[in-house]
Amino acid sequence: TGSGQQSVTGVEASDDANSYWRIRGKSDGSCQRGTPVKCGQAIRLTHVNTGKNLHTHHFPSPLSNNQEVSAFGDDGEGDDLDIWIVQCSGTHWEREDAVRFKHVGTEVFLSITGEQYGHPIRGQREVHGMPTANHHNYWKAMEGVFIKPSMDPAKHDEL
C-alpha cells in the first residue's frame, strides 16, 4: 500500500550505517558546510547510502495509518515535498539538542511511535508524519561529523 516509494524505518542502534543522513539546504538555497543550522531553518535530509531525500506526502503509512514518510529522488534531487523546518529551542541546532522536523508542504512532524515491520524488514520501526507536536517527534543526532565553522570563510582545513 502507499506510494510505492522507498520506506524509511528506524532502528534502536545509533551506529547503523543505514541511519546516516546528510543535512542540505533547500533546492533553491545554499547550506554551506560548517555553517550552523538555525532553529527555524528549512533543510533537506539526504540519505547517505541511497542519495534519496526524506519526503512525505498525503498517503497513509502502512502500519499506523499516519502520514507516509519515504525516501525520494535521485542523487539528492527531489521536489518541494523534501523540505523540513528544524524546530529547536535556541538560536542554532546544537550537537546535544533534541529537535523536531516539521514538513513544509503538509505540516506534519517527523515521528516514530513503535510500530514494527515484519518480513522482510523485521524489527524496523515505521517512521511517519503526525499532525501534532508530541514526545514521538523528538530526534537527536547520535553519530556524525560535526564541522566547526572557520573564522575565515576563504580558508579551508580540508585535504
Secondary structure by P-SEA (a helix, b strand, c coil): cccccbbbbbcccccccccbbbbbccccccccccccccccbbbbbbccccccccccccccccccccbbbbbbbcccccccccbbbbbbcccccccccbbbbbbccccccccccbbbbccccccbbbbbccccccccccccccbbbbbcccccccccccc
